[in-house]
């Protein structure tokens, strides 16, 4: 940095905050560190007693932090996102313009953040967000940064946004409630209301519901029946353990679905099943914990399903880190470590 006459400071970048005090009216930073001095700022600075200023020496090949934040933001920005406004103190943020599934290209994000003096911070990916939720913030660490370093970040970005926000796509679901104790009226179906509530958070309505007794053929026939009604998602509740009389996994397979996984490294929810039919319709077998636990594997997978994003076995396997719900007294999901 260097010391120059205030009258000569137009176009230069301030190295520290400039506090203005007007007795009884105002005491705060009138100009922030990183501010680019404008012609109209000169009289104000002189009235504050600032006849000389410490400024950064802007040389060719260097980029101001505000311009750098803009360029980093462009690496992230995608459809259904809005900017927080003009750059403030070298930082720019993106927020959600819609409710939907937030996704992150983690590999490219990490490669960019490995570059010196560059920072892109985002919320966890594969999570549901509401309109107005913050998605990311971008800035560089120093007040000025080498153009070559920014260019490297842009090259690493590869020309496509790092972030994605997908609207909810699925609208209808069919629920198969299994178990002779329910079908015979011995106990009340307490599972379906829980599932309906969770689905409604994503705009999905249960348009078909079947209660069937035990038996592979009974459950498979019920699945086939609701599929003929055109539902976009099939859910089977109960009967997911490894007991001999628990037939739901076998019935789902017999119904023609290709099983992605039976079992997930998540607690609660280890006995979860996910499959797809030939036309892309997803089917899930929900373990009993979904009925009584605040958050389970179902809450981790449902946002992706609701957005129409196919889920792979590898993605489910990667849920192991963060796959242990701590059962906090006050649940803050998804703003917690579960599933992250």
C-alpha positions in Angstrom: 0.0 0.0 0.0 1.0 3.6 -0.4 0.1 7.1 1.0 -1.3 9.6 -1.4 -3.0 13.0 -1.4 -6.8 12.6 -1.0 -7.3 14.7 -4.1 -5.3 12.1 -6.1 -7.2 9.1 -4.7 -10.0 8.7 -7.3 -10.0 5.1 -8.6 -7.8 3.8 -5.8 -8.8 1.2 -3.2 -9.0 2.1 0.5 -6.9 -0.1 2.8 -9.0 0.4 5.9 -12.4 1.8 7.2 -12.9 5.5 7.3 -15.0 6.5 10.3 -17.1 9.7 10.2 -18.4 11.3 13.4 -21.2 13.9 13.3 -21.9 14.7 17.0 -25.4 13.7 18.0 -26.2 12.3 14.5 -23.7 9.8 13.2 -20.7 7.6 14.1 -19.9 4.8 11.8 -17.6 3.8 8.9 -18.4 6.3 6.2 -16.2 4.3 3.7 -15.3 0.7 4.1 -12.1 -1.1 3.5 -12.0 -2.0 -0.2 -14.1 1.0 -1.3 -13.0 2.4 -4.6 -12.7 6.2 -4.2 -15.0 8.2 -6.5 -14.8 11.9 -7.4 -17.8 12.7 -5.2 -16.1 11.1 -2.2 -13.2 13.7 -2.2 -15.1 16.5 -0.4 -16.5 14.1 2.2 -13.1 12.7 2.9 -11.6 16.2 3.2 -14.5 17.2 5.6 -13.5 14.2 7.7 -10.0 15.6 8.0 -8.5 13.0 5.6 -5.9 15.0 3.6 -4.0 11.8 2.8 -5.1 8.2 2.4 -3.5 4.8 2.5 -4.5 3.0 -0.7 -3.7 -0.2 -2.5 -1.4 0.1 -5.4 -3.6 -1.1 -8.3 -1.2 -2.4 -10.9 -2.0 -4.2 -14.2 -2.9 -7.8 -13.7 -4.7 -7.2 -10.4 -8.5 -7.4 -9.7 -10.4 -5.6 -7.0 -12.2 -7.8 -4.5 -15.6 -6.6 -5.6 -15.0 -7.5 -9.2 -13.5 -10.8 -8.1 -16.6 -11.6 -6.1 -18.8 -11.0 -9.2 -16.7 -13.3 -11.3 -16.8 -16.1 -8.6 -20.5 -15.6 -8.3 -20.9 -16.2 -12.0 -19.2 -19.6 -11.6 -22.0 -20.6 -9.2 -25.1 -18.9 -10.5 -27.7 -20.9 -12.2 -31.5 -20.9 -12.9 -33.8 -20.3 -10.0 -31.2 -18.3 -8.0 -31.1 -14.6 -7.2 -28.3 -12.3 -6.1 -28.3 -10.7 -2.7 -27.8 -7.3 -4.3 -24.6 -5.3 -5.1 -21.3 -6.5 -3.7 -20.9 -5.5 -0.1 -17.5 -5.5 1.5 -16.1 -7.8 -1.2 -18.8 -10.4 -0.7 -21.7 -11.5 -2.9 -24.4 -14.1 -2.0 -27.0 -16.2 -3.9 -30.4 -17.1 -2.6 -33.1 -19.5 -3.7 -35.8 -18.0 -6.0 -38.0 -21.1 -5.6 -38.6 -24.1 -3.3 -36.5 -27.1 -4.6 -33.6 -29.4 -4.4 -30.2 -27.7 -4.0 -27.3 -29.6 -5.6 -23.5 -28.9 -5.6 -20.7 -30.2 -7.9 -18.5 -31.0 -4.9 -15.4 -32.0 -6.9 -15.2 -28.7 -8.8 -16.0 -26.6 -5.8 -13.2 -28.2 -3.8 -10.7 -27.7 -6.6 -11.5 -24.0 -6.8 -11.3 -23.6 -3.0 -7.9 -25.2 -3.1 -6.6 -22.1 -5.0 -4.9 -19.5 -2.8 -7.0 -16.5 -1.7 -10.3 -17.7 -3.3 -13.4 -18.7 -1.3 -16.8 -20.1 -2.3 -18.9 -21.2 0.6 -22.2 -23.1 0.0 -24.8 -24.9 2.1 -24.9 -28.7 1.9 -26.0 -30.2 -1.4 -28.8 -32.6 -2.0 -31.0 -30.8 0.5 -34.4 -29.2 0.3 -34.4 -25.4 0.3 -37.2 -22.8 0.6 -37.5 -19.6 -1.5 -35.3 -17.0 0.1 -32.8 -19.4 1.7 -29.2 -18.5 1.3 -27.3 -20.8 -1.0 -23.7 -19.5 -1.2 -21.4 -16.7 -0.7 -18.3 -15.7 -2.8 -15.3 -13.5 -2.1 -11.5 -13.4 -2.3 -9.3 -13.1 0.8 -7.2 -10.0 0.0 -8.5 -6.7 -1.3 -6.9 -7.3 -4.6 -6.1 -10.5 -6.4 -4.1 -11.6 -9.4 -6.1 -11.8 -12.6 -4.3 -15.1 -13.4 -5.6 -16.7 -10.2 -9.1 -15.8 -11.0 -8.7 -17.0 -14.5 -7.5 -20.4 -13.1 -10.7 -20.6 -11.0 -12.8 -19.9 -14.0 -10.9 -22.6 -16.0 -11.4 -25.1 -13.2 -15.1 -24.2 -13.2 -15.3 -25.6 -16.7 -18.0 -23.3 -18.1 -21.0 -24.8 -16.3 -22.4 -23.6 -13.0 -21.2 -25.3 -9.8 -24.7 -25.1 -8.3 -28.1 -26.3 -9.3 -31.6 -25.6 -7.9 -34.3 -28.0 -9.2 -38.0 -27.4 -8.7 -40.2 -30.2 -7.2 -41.4 -32.4 -10.0 -43.4 -35.3 -8.6 -47.1 -34.6 -7.8 -48.7 -38.0 -7.0 -47.9 -41.0 -4.9 -49.4 -44.4 -4.1 -49.0 -45.9 -0.6 -49.2 -49.6 0.1 -49.7 -50.3 3.8 -48.7 -53.9 4.6 -49.4 -56.2 7.5 -52.2 -58.5 8.5 -52.6 -56.7 11.8 -53.6 -53.5 9.9 -55.6 -55.2 7.2 -57.7 -57.1 9.8 -58.3 -53.9 11.8 -56.5 -55.1 14.8 -54.4 -51.9 15.0 -54.9 -48.5 13.3 -52.7 -47.5 10.4 -50.5 -44.8 12.0 -47.9 -45.0 9.3 -49.7 -43.5 6.3 -50.5 -40.1 8.0 -46.8 -39.6 8.7 -45.9 -40.4 5.1 -48.6 -38.1 3.8 -47.3 -35.2 5.9 -43.8 -35.6 4.7 -44.8 -35.9 1.1 -47.0 -32.7 1.4 -43.9 -30.7 2.2 -42.8 -31.4 -1.4 -46.2 -30.8 -3.0 -46.9 -34.5 -3.4 -50.4 -35.9 -2.7 -51.3 -39.5 -1.9 -53.9 -40.2 -4.6 -53.9 -44.0 -4.1 -53.8 -46.0 -0.9 -54.0 -49.8 -0.5 -54.0 -51.8 2.8 -53.0 -55.4 2.2 -52.2 -58.4 4.3 -49.0 -60.3 4.3 -47.8 -62.3 1.4 -45.7 -61.6 -1.6 -48.5 -61.9 -4.1 -50.8 -59.6 -2.2 -48.3 -56.8 -1.9 -47.0 -57.2 -5.5 -50.6 -57.1 -6.8 -51.3 -53.9 -4.8 -48.2 -52.3 -6.2 -49.3 -53.2 -9.8 -52.8 -51.9 -9.1 -51.6 -48.4 -7.9 -49.2 -48.2 -10.8 -52.1 -48.6 -13.3 -53.6 -45.4 -11.7 -50.6 -43.4 -13.0 -48.9 -42.5 -9.7 -45.4 -41.0 -10.0 -44.1 -42.6 -6.8 -44.8 -45.9 -5.0 -44.2 -46.3 -1.3 -44.6 -49.5 0.7 -44.7 -49.1 4.5 -43.7 -51.7 7.0 -42.4 -55.3 6.7 -38.9 -54.3 5.8 -36.9 -56.4 8.4 -35.3 -59.7 7.7 -37.9 -61.8 9.5 -39.2 -64.7 7.3 -42.7 -63.3 7.3 -41.7 -59.8 6.2 -42.5 -59.9 2.5 -42.3 -56.3 1.3 -38.7 -56.4 -0.2 -39.5 -59.6 -2.1 -42.9 -58.2 -3.3 -41.2 -55.0 -4.6 -38.8 -57.1 -6.6 -41.5 -59.4 -7.8 -43.5 -56.4 -9.0 -40.8 -55.8 -11.6 -38.8 -53.1 -10.0 -35.0 -53.1 -10.4 -33.6 -52.8 -6.9 -31.0 -50.1 -6.4 -30.3 -51.0 -2.8 -31.9 -52.9 0.1 -30.2 -51.4 3.1 -28.6 -48.1 3.7 -25.7 -46.9 6.0 -28.1 -44.6 7.9 -29.6 -44.8 11.4 -32.5 -44.7 11.8 -33.4 -46.3 8.5 -30.9 -49.1 7.8 -33.6 -51.4 6.3 -34.6 -48.9 3.6 -35.2 -50.1 0.0 -35.1 -48.1 -3.2 -35.9 -49.4 -6.7 -37.1 -48.1 -10.1 -39.5 -49.5 -12.7 -38.7 -49.6 -16.4 -40.6 -46.3 -16.9 -38.5 -44.5 -14.3 -41.1 -44.6 -11.5 -39.4 -44.9 -8.2 -40.5 -47.3 -5.5 -39.4 -47.2 -1.9 -39.8 -49.7 1.0 -39.9 -47.7 4.2 -38.8 -49.3 7.5 -40.9 -48.8 10.7 -38.6 -46.1 12.1 -40.1 -43.6 9.5 -43.4 -43.8 11.5 -41.9 -42.7 14.9 -38.5 -41.1 14.4 -38.2 -37.4 13.7 -35.8 -37.8 10.8 -34.7 -40.9 9.0 -33.1 -42.1 5.7 -36.5 -41.2 4.1 -35.9 -37.5 4.8 -32.5 -37.7 3.1 -33.6 -39.4 -0.1 -37.1 -37.9 -0.5 -35.9 -34.4 -1.8 -34.0 -36.0 -4.6 -36.9 -38.3 -5.5 -39.3 -35.3 -5.4 -37.1 -33.4 -7.8 -37.0 -36.3 -10.2 -33.3 -37.0 -9.7 -32.3 -40.7 -10.0 -30.5 -41.9 -6.9 -27.6 -44.4 -7.3 -26.3 -47.1 -5.0 -23.0 -45.1 -4.7 -24.9 -42.0 -3.5 -26.7 -44.0 -0.8 -23.4 -45.6 0.2 -21.9 -42.1 0.7 -24.6 -41.3 3.3 -22.6 -43.3 5.8 -20.6 -40.2 6.8 -23.2 -38.2 8.6 -25.6 -41.1 8.5 -26.1 -41.3 12.3 -28.9 -39.1 13.6 -28.1 -37.9 17.1 -31.7 -37.6 18.1 -31.3 -34.1 19.4 -34.1 -32.9 21.8 -34.7 -30.0 19.4 -34.5 -31.1 15.8 -32.8 -28.6 13.4 -32.9 -30.8 10.3 -31.8 -30.1 7.6 -29.5 -27.5 9.3 -27.6 -30.2 11.1 -25.0 -32.8 10.5 -27.4 -35.6 9.6 -26.9 -36.9 6.1 -23.9 -34.5 5.5 
